Amino acid sequence: MAGAMQVEGHPESVHSRVLDGRLDVHPSRSAIVVFYEVEAVVLTEFGEPVATDRKESRKIININGLNGSSDISALARQVVAHCDLIKPARLLEVEQLLRYMKNRKGGGADVLE
């Protein structure tokens, strides 16, 4: 776990981490939706967990100008570089989502918002 911080006035510390989630295309916009969880664990001064909390979150990555001549591989690399919630190992999955968006009615971008 990363991101430890001391809780003021207490010998506990809080450790948080982001847990991988799923990727999907937005149903109506040219965007990739990243679903993820943030887990926070309160540890005693001896490293024993005393409380755990998880929060589900999502991030929408807007893709503008996706068209028939877009370089999907280059765009996928740009998306992965832009969003630290998407690990490089998921590059092919991002490419698949972009191809889907490119081929669905309405199209989608080469520029990230």
matplotlib code that plots the C-alpha trace (Angstrom):
import matplotlib.pyplot as plt

x = [0.0, 1.1, 0.3, 0.7, -0.1, -0.2, -3.6, -3.2, -3.2, -3.3, -0.6, -2.5, -1.8, -4.0, -2.8, -4.7, -4.5, -6.3, -7.7, -8.0, -11.5, -13.1, -13.0, -16.0, -17.2, -19.6, -23.0, -23.7, -20.4, -17.1, -15.4, -13.8, -15.1, -12.7, -14.3, -12.1, -12.1, -10.1, -9.4, -8.3, -7.0, -6.4, -3.4, -2.4, 1.1, 1.9, 0.7, -2.6, -5.6, -8.4, -10.7, -11.1, -13.2, -13.7, -15.2, -16.2, -15.4, -15.2, -13.3, -14.5, -11.9, -13.4, -12.1, -12.7, -12.5, -12.2, -12.7, -12.0, -8.4, -7.5, -4.5, -6.1, -2.8, -1.3, -4.5, -4.6, -1.0, -2.0, -5.0, -2.9, -0.2, -2.9, -4.7, -2.6, -5.6, -5.0, -1.9, 0.2, -0.7, -4.3, -3.2, -4.8, -8.1, -8.0, -7.4, -10.5, -12.7, -11.4, -12.1, -15.6, -16.2, -14.8, -17.1, -20.3, -22.7, -21.7, -17.9, -15.8, -11.3, -7.7, -7.5, -8.1, -10.0]
y = [0.0, 3.5, 7.0, 6.6, 9.7, 10.2, 10.9, 13.9, 13.1, 9.3, 6.7, 5.3, 5.9, 5.7, 3.8, 4.1, 2.5, 2.5, -0.9, -1.7, -1.7, -2.1, 0.1, 0.8, 3.2, 5.9, 5.1, 8.4, 10.4, 9.8, 8.8, 6.0, 5.4, 4.1, 2.5, 2.0, 1.7, 3.6, 1.5, 3.2, 1.2, 2.6, 0.9, 1.0, 2.0, -1.8, -2.1, -3.9, -2.9, -1.4, 0.0, -0.4, 1.7, 1.4, 4.0, 3.3, 6.0, 6.6, 8.9, 9.9, 10.4, 12.4, 11.7, 14.4, 14.1, 10.3, 9.6, 7.0, 8.2, 8.2, 6.2, 3.9, 2.6, 6.1, 7.4, 4.4, 5.2, 8.8, 7.7, 5.4, 8.1, 10.7, 8.6, 7.1, 4.9, 2.8, 0.6, 0.2, -3.5, -2.6, -0.8, -3.5, -3.2, 0.6, 0.0, -2.3, 0.3, 3.0, 0.8, 0.2, 3.9, 4.6, 2.1, 2.9, 5.4, 8.9, 8.3, 10.1, 12.1, 12.5, 15.0, 14.3, 16.7]
z = [0.0, -0.8, 0.4, 4.2, 6.3, 10.0, 11.6, 13.8, 17.5, 17.0, 16.5, 13.5, 9.9, 6.8, 3.8, 0.5, -2.9, -6.2, -7.3, -11.0, -12.4, -15.7, -18.8, -21.0, -23.7, -22.7, -24.0, -25.7, -25.9, -27.5, -24.2, -22.3, -18.8, -16.2, -13.2, -10.2, -6.4, -3.8, -0.7, 2.6, 5.5, 9.0, 10.7, 14.3, 15.3, 15.1, 11.5, 12.4, 10.3, 12.4, 9.7, 5.9, 3.6, -0.2, -2.5, -6.1, -8.5, -12.2, -14.6, -18.0, -20.7, -23.5, -27.0, -29.6, -33.4, -33.8, -37.5, -40.2, -40.6, -36.9, -35.9, -33.2, -31.9, -31.4, -29.9, -27.4, -26.4, -25.8, -23.7, -21.5, -21.1, -20.2, -17.5, -14.7, -13.8, -16.9, -16.8, -20.0, -19.9, -20.9, -24.1, -26.3, -24.4, -24.9, -28.7, -28.8, -27.1, -29.5, -32.5, -31.2, -30.8, -34.3, -35.9, -34.0, -35.4, -34.5, -34.4, -31.9, -31.5, -31.9, -29.0, -25.4, -23.2]

ax = plt.figure().add_subplot(projection="3d")
ax.plot(x, y, z, "-o")
ax.set_aspect("equal")
plt.show()
